[in-house]
Amino acid sequence: MAKIQIVEIADGQKIPVIKAIRNITGFGLKEAKDVADSPCGSIEVNADQVKYAARELQAAGAIVEYRDVSLRGFAKDIKKVMRKAFEADRFDLLEALLPAYNKAKGN
């Protein structure tokens, strides 16, 4: 799953953004309006639909940020930290992170 956060909605574009939220998520009018009204409103979509959903929201007038929150995304984040730990000769951190990385990768 991936989380798309609506950072800001352009002036006069709230209704098109609510329609886009409903189209993407299948939410009812009240749920979609609550997401649009929330200062940190966000929706969760499948990882393969993130770019499509983000483009649709942007076309409707929203400024969005998204992040992959799947295990695959988590594994990538752990890998970056492991690389930095290796460069800093922090092998104790590598040993601590390796089980989490393997679990996220499914090994």
C-alpha positions in Angstrom: 0.0 0.0 0.0 1.0 3.6 -0.5 -0.2 6.7 1.2 -1.0 9.9 -0.7 -1.1 13.0 1.3 -3.0 16.1 0.1 -0.8 19.0 1.1 -2.8 21.8 -0.4 -5.8 22.4 -2.7 -5.8 25.3 -5.1 -8.4 28.0 -4.7 -11.8 27.0 -6.1 -10.7 23.4 -6.8 -12.1 21.7 -3.7 -15.1 20.1 -5.5 -12.9 18.6 -8.3 -10.5 17.2 -5.7 -13.4 15.7 -3.7 -14.6 14.1 -7.0 -11.1 12.7 -7.6 -10.9 11.3 -4.1 -14.3 9.6 -4.6 -13.2 8.2 -7.9 -9.9 6.8 -6.6 -11.1 5.4 -3.3 -14.8 4.7 -3.7 -15.5 6.9 -0.6 -18.8 8.4 -0.1 -19.3 12.2 -0.3 -18.8 12.8 3.4 -15.7 10.7 3.7 -14.1 12.3 0.6 -15.0 15.8 1.9 -13.5 14.9 5.3 -10.2 13.9 3.6 -10.2 17.1 1.5 -11.0 19.3 4.6 -8.4 17.7 6.8 -5.2 19.7 7.1 -3.2 16.4 6.7 -5.8 14.5 4.6 -4.5 11.3 3.1 -5.7 8.2 1.3 -4.2 4.8 0.9 -4.0 3.1 -2.5 -2.3 0.0 -3.9 1.3 0.6 -4.8 0.7 0.1 -8.5 -2.0 2.8 -8.5 0.0 5.5 -6.7 1.2 7.5 -9.8 -2.2 7.3 -11.5 -4.0 8.5 -8.3 -1.4 11.3 -7.7 -1.8 12.5 -11.3 -5.6 12.5 -11.0 -5.5 14.5 -7.8 -3.0 16.9 -9.3 -5.1 17.4 -12.4 -8.0 18.2 -10.1 -6.0 20.9 -8.3 -4.4 19.3 -5.4 -0.7 19.4 -4.4 0.2 15.9 -3.2 3.0 13.9 -1.7 3.2 10.2 -1.7 5.3 7.4 -0.3 5.4 3.7 -0.7 4.5 2.2 2.6 4.8 -1.4 1.5 7.4 -3.8 2.7 9.3 -3.2 -0.5 9.5 0.5 0.3 10.5 -0.3 3.8 13.3 -2.6 2.5 14.6 0.1 0.3 14.7 2.5 3.3 16.6 -0.1 5.5 19.0 -0.7 2.6 19.9 3.0 2.5 20.5 3.1 6.3 22.6 -0.1 6.0 24.7 1.5 3.3 25.4 4.6 5.5 26.2 2.4 8.5 28.7 0.4 6.3 30.3 3.6 5.1 30.7 4.8 8.7 32.2 1.4 9.8 29.2 0.8 12.1 29.0 -2.9 11.8 27.0 -3.2 15.0 24.2 -1.3 13.2 24.4 -3.6 10.2 24.0 -6.6 12.4 20.9 -5.0 14.0 19.3 -4.0 10.7 20.0 -7.2 8.7 17.1 -9.3 10.3 14.6 -6.5 9.6 15.8 -6.1 6.0 15.6 -9.8 5.4 12.1 -10.0 6.8 11.0 -7.0 4.6 12.5 -8.6 1.6 10.8 -11.9 2.4 14.0 -13.9 2.8 
